[in-house]
Amino acid sequence: MYRVEGPIATSASGGGVWLCRNAKGRQSAIKRCGHSLTSSVGTDDDLDVGGQSQHDIERRVNVTLKRHRHILQMEDHFEVDGFHHLVFEYCPNGDLLSHMKTLPHGRFPQAQAVRYMRQVVSAVDHLHTHGIAHRDLSLENVLLDNNRDCKVCDFGLAVAVPSVHDDAVGKLNYMAPEVYAEAEYDPRVADVWSLGMMLFIMITGVPLVNVPDEASDKRFFMLTHFGVLALVNRWKLEGLFSEPVLELIERMLDLDPARRIDVRGVKKALGKLKRGHVHPIEFRPTTRFAAFLGPLRRWLL
């Protein structure tokens, strides 16, 4: 059915992702799961993912979810020799993080970052609208197709929403603080935090924090007490941001989940950005920051 052309990613468990070609010459990426999924409970129409393996969750989400141009399309799934295989469209340009690292300054120009974020947010809004939260949003989980358009992938940690969870999942520097603390959280709200971290990393080339915990990470301590602007000024990164984009990131990274902007609000804000707003300009702090910005800089330095 498929001819293997080479590995894209491998794992010691026997799984991995392989570049394959079918009888008609079409290339696909096939994820080989480390064990059979045929014993899993539930049906493909059932998004109650409790107790299921990550591979089974991913298959069920992809079978159930309506298509979207910025979500990686699963084309087929089958079982061979006790291994389940998920067949996806092939994205030859790799993931966003790998692509970013190849750029001269190791980051995207703000206009390009905003373009990618609009596509990713459109996909996440589609997920949330259809009752799914991703819970592992990161630059590594966004692929670039032939046209360098974004495709959100990897739904192994996805859950049905609305729901409340208290398990810490995802990658640390994208993880919302309430998730890291293993407090009860709304996974849709946690997804927005991850999106904010993605946008910040795309524009600057560096993570805003390493661990969302004050005791473990000085940068998170500063974020908690002084906000995103303090870190941007500490690192002298003002010139990379336009003011509306930086303000949006602050709303996405509100430490209070109840105040954090939702994905529909993010989509609307990105849509309202005028052409001049997606290009950095000399940043001038607003009145509410100006009073303490000078002393804060001296304290940080």
C-alpha positions in Angstrom: 0.0 0.0 0.0 2.8 2.4 0.9 6.5 2.4 0.1 8.8 3.7 2.8 11.2 6.3 1.6 12.9 7.2 4.9 12.5 8.2 8.5 11.2 11.6 9.5 11.5 10.9 13.3 12.2 7.6 15.1 11.8 6.3 18.7 13.3 3.5 20.7 9.8 2.0 21.3 9.4 0.9 17.7 7.3 3.9 16.8 8.2 6.9 14.7 7.2 8.9 11.7 8.1 7.8 8.2 8.0 9.4 4.8 6.1 7.1 2.5 4.7 7.1 -1.0 1.5 5.3 -2.2 0.9 3.5 -5.5 -0.2 6.8 -7.1 3.1 8.5 -6.1 1.6 10.7 -3.4 3.8 11.3 -0.4 2.5 11.0 3.1 3.8 11.0 6.6 2.9 7.8 8.5 3.1 7.7 12.3 3.8 4.2 13.6 2.4 3.8 17.1 4.3 1.6 19.6 1.4 -0.8 20.2 -1.9 -1.9 18.8 -4.9 0.3 19.6 -7.6 -2.3 18.8 -8.3 -3.1 22.4 -9.2 0.6 23.3 -12.7 1.2 24.5 -15.0 3.7 22.9 -16.0 4.5 19.3 -14.6 7.0 16.8 -17.5 9.3 17.6 -16.6 9.3 21.3 -14.3 12.1 22.5 -14.3 10.9 26.1 -10.5 10.3 26.1 -10.1 9.2 29.7 -7.8 6.1 30.0 -6.9 6.0 26.4 -3.4 6.1 24.9 -2.1 9.2 23.3 -2.1 7.6 19.9 -5.7 6.4 20.3 -6.7 9.9 21.4 -5.0 11.4 18.3 -6.7 9.0 16.0 -10.2 9.6 17.5 -9.7 13.4 17.4 -8.7 13.3 13.7 -11.5 11.0 12.7 -14.1 13.0 14.5 -12.9 16.6 13.8 -14.2 18.5 10.8 -11.5 19.5 8.3 -9.7 22.8 8.6 -7.1 24.2 6.3 -4.7 24.8 9.2 -5.0 21.5 11.0 -2.9 18.6 9.8 -5.2 16.2 7.9 -5.2 12.5 8.7 -5.7 10.6 5.4 -6.0 7.0 6.6 -5.3 4.7 9.5 -4.5 0.9 9.5 -2.9 -1.8 11.5 0.0 -4.1 10.5 1.9 -6.6 12.6 0.3 -5.4 15.8 1.2 -1.7 15.2 -1.3 1.0 14.4 -0.4 3.4 11.7 -1.8 7.0 11.2 -1.4 8.4 7.7 -1.1 12.2 7.5 -0.5 14.7 4.8 3.2 15.4 4.3 4.5 18.8 5.3 8.0 19.1 3.7 9.1 22.3 5.4 9.2 20.9 8.9 8.0 22.6 12.1 7.9 26.2 13.1 10.6 25.9 15.7 13.1 24.2 13.3 12.3 26.7 10.6 12.8 29.7 13.0 16.2 28.4 14.0 17.4 28.5 10.4 16.7 32.2 10.0 19.6 34.7 10.2 18.6 36.1 13.6 16.9 33.0 14.9 13.5 34.6 15.0 10.7 35.7 12.7 10.0 39.3 11.7 6.9 40.4 13.6 4.8 40.6 10.5 5.6 37.0 9.7 5.0 35.8 13.2 1.6 37.5 13.2 0.8 35.8 9.9 1.6 32.4 11.3 -0.2 33.2 14.6 -3.4 34.1 12.7 -3.3 30.7 11.0 -2.7 28.8 14.3 -5.3 30.8 16.2 -7.8 30.0 13.4 -7.1 26.3 13.9 -7.4 26.5 17.7 -10.6 28.4 17.4 -11.9 25.6 15.2 -10.9 23.0 17.8 -12.6 24.9 20.7 -15.7 25.5 18.6 -16.0 21.8 18.0 -15.4 20.8 21.6 -11.7 20.0 21.7 -8.8 21.6 23.5 -5.2 20.8 22.3 -3.2 21.0 25.6 0.2 20.7 23.9 0.4 23.8 21.7 4.0 24.7 20.8 6.1 25.7 17.8 7.2 22.1 17.5 3.5 21.0 17.0 2.9 23.3 14.0 4.1 22.1 10.6 4.6 24.0 7.4 3.2 22.7 4.2 4.3 23.2 0.6 3.1 26.8 0.7 4.6 27.4 4.1 1.2 27.6 5.6 0.7 26.3 9.2 -0.8 22.9 10.1 -1.5 22.3 13.8 -0.7 18.7 14.7 -0.2 16.2 17.5 -3.5 15.7 19.4 -2.2 13.1 21.8 -3.0 15.2 24.9 -6.3 16.6 23.6 -9.5 16.6 25.7 -13.1 17.2 25.2 -14.4 20.6 26.4 -16.1 22.1 28.3 -14.3 20.3 31.1 -12.1 20.8 34.1 -8.7 19.1 34.5 -5.9 19.2 37.1 -3.1 17.2 35.4 0.2 18.9 34.3 0.7 18.2 30.6 2.5 19.9 27.7 6.0 21.5 27.4 7.2 23.5 30.4 8.0 26.8 28.6 4.5 26.8 26.9 2.6 25.5 30.0 0.2 27.8 31.7 0.9 28.4 35.4 -2.4 26.9 36.6 -1.5 23.7 34.6 2.0 23.5 36.1 0.5 24.0 39.6 -1.9 21.1 39.0 -4.8 23.3 40.0 -8.2 22.8 38.4 -8.1 24.5 35.0 -10.1 25.1 31.8 -7.9 23.6 29.0 -9.2 26.1 26.5 -7.9 29.0 28.7 -4.6 27.1 29.1 -4.4 26.8 25.3 -4.5 30.6 25.0 -1.5 30.9 27.4 0.4 28.5 25.1 -0.5 30.6 22.1 0.9 33.7 23.8 4.1 32.0 24.5 4.4 30.8 20.9 3.9 34.4 19.6 6.5 35.8 22.0 9.0 33.1 21.0 8.4 33.6 17.3 9.1 37.4 17.6 12.1 37.2 19.9 13.6 33.8 19.3 13.7 33.0 23.1 11.2 31.7 25.6 9.7 34.2 27.9 10.1 31.7 30.8 11.5 28.2 31.2 9.2 27.0 34.0 6.0 28.7 35.1 7.0 28.7 38.8 8.3 31.6 40.8 10.6 29.5 43.0 12.2 27.8 40.0 12.5 30.6 37.4 13.5 34.2 38.1 12.0 35.3 34.8 8.6 33.9 35.8 9.0 35.8 39.1 9.5 39.0 37.2 6.6 38.2 34.9 4.4 37.6 37.9 5.3 40.9 39.7 6.1 43.3 36.8 4.5 41.8 33.7 5.6 41.1 30.1 6.8 44.6 29.5 9.4 44.4 32.3 11.1 41.4 30.7 10.9 43.0 27.2 12.7 46.1 28.5 15.1 44.1 30.6 16.3 42.3 27.5 16.1 45.5 25.3 13.6 43.8 22.9 11.3 46.8 22.6 12.3 47.3 19.0 10.9 43.9 17.9 7.3 44.7 18.9 4.6 47.1 17.8 2.6 48.3 20.8 -0.7 46.6 19.8 1.0 43.2 19.5 2.8 43.5 22.8 -0.5 44.5 24.5 -2.2 41.4 22.9 0.6 39.2 24.3 0.0 40.7 27.8 -3.7 39.8 27.6 -2.9 36.3 26.4 -0.5 35.8 29.3 -2.7 37.2 32.1 -1.8 35.2 35.2 -5.4 35.1 36.2 -7.2 32.6 34.0 -10.5 34.3 34.7 -9.2 37.5 33.1 -7.2 35.9 30.2 -8.5 36.7 26.8 -10.2 33.7 25.0 -9.2 32.4 21.6 -12.1 34.1 19.9 -10.9 37.4 21.3 -7.3 36.7 20.2 -8.6 35.9 16.7 -10.6 39.2 16.6 -7.6 41.2 17.9 -5.3 39.8 15.3 -7.9 40.5 12.6 -8.1 44.2 13.7 -4.3 44.8 13.4 -3.7 47.3 10.7 -0.8 46.9 8.3 1.3 49.4 10.3 0.6 47.6 13.5 2.4 44.4 12.4 5.7 46.2 12.0 7.7 47.2 15.0 8.1 50.8 15.8 10.0 52.6 18.5 8.2 51.6 21.7 7.0 54.3 24.0 5.6 52.9 27.3 2.1 53.9 28.2 1.4 56.1 31.2 0.7 53.3 33.6 4.1 51.8 33.1 6.2 55.0 32.8 6.2 55.8 36.5 8.0 52.7 37.6 9.9 51.7 34.4 13.1 53.7 35.2 13.5 52.4 38.7 12.6 48.9 37.5 15.3 49.0 34.9 17.9 50.1 37.5 16.7 47.3 39.8 16.9 44.6 37.1 20.3 45.8 35.9 
